[in-house]
Amino acid sequence: MPDVIVVGGGIIGLTAAVRLQEAGLDVVVWSKEPPERTVSSVAAAVWYPTRTEFNPRIRAWGLETYEEFTRQAAAGVPGLLIRQTRNVGNVDSLWWAPPGLSQGQEEVRFAAPLAEMSVYLPWLAARVSIERREVRSLDDALRDAPVVVNATGLAARELAGDPAVFPARGQIVLVRNPGIEESVRASGFYVHPRSADVVLGGTWDENEWDLTPDPEVRERILAGTAALVPALSGAEVLGDRVGLRPCRRGGPRVEREGSVVHAYGHGGAGMTLSWGSAAEITRLVQKVS
Ligand SMILES: Cc1cc2nc3c(=O)[nH]c(=O)nc-3n(C[C@H](O)[C@H](O)[C@H](O)COP(=O)(O)OP(=O)(O)OC[C@H]3O[C@@H](n4cnc5c(N)ncnc54)[C@H](O)[C@@H]3O)c2cc1C
């Protein structure tokens, strides 16, 4: 019997499993979907706490994650890039500011870690023992391990009986990278260049569950982002992606409840908060066992 079962193989479950294993625990991840089918795989996965409200705990997770991604990128972990980033507008509420952020009158600039999830998630998954398994309730996992981490994202709405959990649908467009490196975020649109493509976004539609890309939204994103970064005009479109961000009124829930450590509700900032959450999940698991 493992010491811990982590239910959920997205960015939150996988980073938690890695940290738990490093703490000397015997860990197994159960995931309904392979990493490439999770919401985490759709993420632009740029470090920035999108639509996340300040609280000291969240700030600490964000900064710990920033440091960890910076360290991993320097160590050559596959799928990680550091991109110079401009946030245009929104220069007032900078509680999240990472080291080295510079503030102008109309924009802030900082170096942002970016994870190419098609590479980074498999790299994480290869570090842990992962099984394709769907639970109908968290008790299914509690029968096989004394402690269970509930990192099921949006599915926690049912599995934890938490009505505060809701989806925020996000649609993005991928285009071939015409040679840009700077990432830009402005009201309504963002441009995140990766090694071969560029993520153009995006939408935030609360309580929308439809996973079908909307062609009108694609055209709006292409026009808005080309106005922001003219080098994108006419870039070859590679495809659309849609994902449902696992949001929660009141913010993420990383909390122990008996033999279960809940870890869900990271909304639009799961990558940004991942390694910091993972450290807290590990502390909570160690308290339980
Ligand atoms: C378009 C878009 C852009 C984004 N951009 C960014 C960004 O730039 N930066 C950032 O930080 N965040 C971004 N996000 C948000 C980020 O994707 C999420 O916060 C993050 O993926 C949440 O991770 P998670 O592990 O909690 O959930 P998920 O990735 O959804 O993983 C949940 C896991 O639980 C498993 N599961 C569910 N039910 C069961 C069950 N019954 N039994 C077993 N397993 C189960 C699933 O199979 C999956 O493995 C973006 C999201 C979208 C949609």
The ligand as an ORCA input file, in Angstrom:
! r2SCAN-3c Opt
* xyz 0 1
  C      -6.789     28.777    -22.010
  C      -6.116     28.641    -20.679
  C      -4.939     29.342    -20.434
  C      -4.313     29.237    -19.185
  N      -3.140     29.916    -18.989
  C      -2.522     29.830    -17.779
  C      -1.303     30.528    -17.562
  O      -0.759     31.179    -18.452
  N      -0.719     30.431    -16.329
  C      -1.278     29.680    -15.319
  O      -0.718     29.650    -14.220
  N      -2.430     29.006    -15.519
  C      -3.076     29.066    -16.712
  N      -4.258     28.408    -16.917
  C      -4.890     27.746    -15.774
  C      -4.343     26.339    -15.539
  O      -4.491     25.592    -16.709
  C      -5.099     25.663    -14.387
  O      -5.083     26.480    -13.233
  C      -4.440     24.339    -14.054
  O      -4.302     23.550    -15.207
  C      -5.212     23.575    -12.991
  O      -4.507     22.379    -12.761
  P      -5.150     21.175    -11.958
  O      -4.076     20.148    -11.818
  O      -5.815     21.697    -10.728
  O      -6.355     20.654    -12.887
  P      -6.382     19.745    -14.195
  O      -5.280     20.025    -15.116
  O      -7.782     19.845    -14.702
  O      -6.143     18.282    -13.630
  C      -7.153     17.586    -12.941
  C      -6.785     16.122    -12.916
  O      -7.764     15.396    -12.179
  C      -8.107     14.228    -12.903
  N      -9.442     13.801    -12.500
  C     -10.599     14.497    -12.563
  N     -11.616     13.725    -12.098
  C     -11.073     12.544    -11.742
  C     -11.609     11.334    -11.215
  N     -12.917     11.191    -10.952
  N     -10.762     10.279    -10.983
  C      -9.421     10.406    -11.255
  N      -8.880     11.524    -11.754
  C      -9.690     12.583    -11.996
  C      -8.019     14.653    -14.362
  O      -7.929     13.525    -15.228
  C      -6.719     15.462    -14.304
  O      -5.619     14.574    -14.358
  C      -4.889     28.436    -18.157
  C      -6.046     27.705    -18.438
  C      -6.648     27.799    -19.671
  C      -7.890     26.983    -19.941
*
